[in-house]
Amino acid sequence: MRWLTFKVRDEIRDLSALLRLVGDRATGSTWRLFWIEAAGYPEPAAELQRISDASEEINGRELLKLASQGPQIIEGELHAFDAGSSSAWLVIKAIDRSLWDVGTDDKTVEAAVRAEFPEAEDTTAHH
């Protein structure tokens, strides 16, 4: 899995923008959320935290729907799984509201992230 780390920017501040950047594979995946701390709009932020705390899975379309309601992920990890797979193909880490750390084995996703964030640092060696 390749890892890229980049600073949060206004246009990619929230999770929904990052999910849209990743594309259809993200919305077609099953997600597991870990250690989520969210702020902003109370209902979707609380629901993301509840899903994380309960160790529930959420499908990508529902995750995008919640994320599109405006919560900001301050800390936590989101892992995406293809149907029937036990290995995540994508991991998104929010770090202190200021950084995204994205790990993937999907070259198309890696290219999309690099195109949007040319300043992204390859942090694969640190993971």
N, C-alpha and C positions, 0 to 999 in steps of 0.2 A: 504494500500500500504506500503510495506517495503522499506526502504531507506538505501542504502549503499554508503559510501563516501570513495574514495581512490585516491592516488596520480597518476598522469599521469606518465607512464613509456615509455621508448623508443619504446617498441614493441606494446604498446597500446596508442600511442600518438595521432593518428588521429581517426576521427569518423568512417572511414571504418573498422578499426580493431575492434572497439567496436560493430559495427553493425554485423560483421561476428561472433563475440563471442555470441551475442544474438541469431542469427540464422534465420531460415526461417520465423518465425513469424514477424520479423522486416521488411523483404523485402516484405512481403505480406500485410503490414499495410499501412494506410494512415497517413501521418505525417503533423503536424503543427509546424512551427518554430517561436520562439519568441526571440526578442532582440539579434539576431545573430550578432556577430562581428567575422569575419574570416580573416585569413592572409594566406600567402604562395602563391600558384599559383593563379594569379590574376583572371582568368576567372571563375573557380569554386567557389572561395571565394566570388567574386562579385555576382554570381548567388544565392548562399545561402543567402547572405544578402538581395538581391532583393526579393526573395521568402518570407523571414521573414518580410521585410518592407511592402510588398504588402498583407500580411496576406493570402497568397495562400497556398493551400494544395499541397503536393507532394507525389507520391507513393513511397513505400520503395525501389523498384528497381532503380528508378531514383535518389533517395537520395543516395543509395549506389554507383551508377555510378558517381555522382558528388563528393562524399566523397573520392572515389578511385583515383580521379585526384590530390589529395595531399593537399587540403586546411586544415588548422588547425583551429579548433573552439577555439577562445580565451574566449568568453563569450556567454551565451545564453542558451536557452532551446529548446529541441526537444520533442514533444509529439506524441506518436504512438497510433493509434486507429484501432481497428478491424472494418471490414465492418459493417455499420449500428449502430455502437456504438457511444454514445456521451461522454463516459468516457475513458480517456487514460488508457491503460494497462501498458504503459512504459513511463517514463519521464527521459530524460538524460539532466543533467545540466553541462555545462562547466563553471568552476569557475577559472578566472584569469589564464588561460592557464596551471594551475598546478594541478587542481583537477577535477575528475568526481564525480558527485552526481547522483546516479541511483535509481529511484523508480519504483517498479513493484509489480504487484499482481500475477505474473507468477512464480511459485516455480521452474520451470526448468531454467528460466532466472536467478533467484536469485542464484540457485546452481552453474550455469556456472560462474557467476561473482565471487562468493565466492571461487570457485576452482581456477580461474585465479588470484584472488587478495585475498589471505588468510589474508592479513593485512587490508582488508576493514573494516571500522568501521560502525557498525549499528547505523544510525542516525535517525531512525524512530521517536523517541521521539521529535526530533527537528523540525519536519515538521508538 
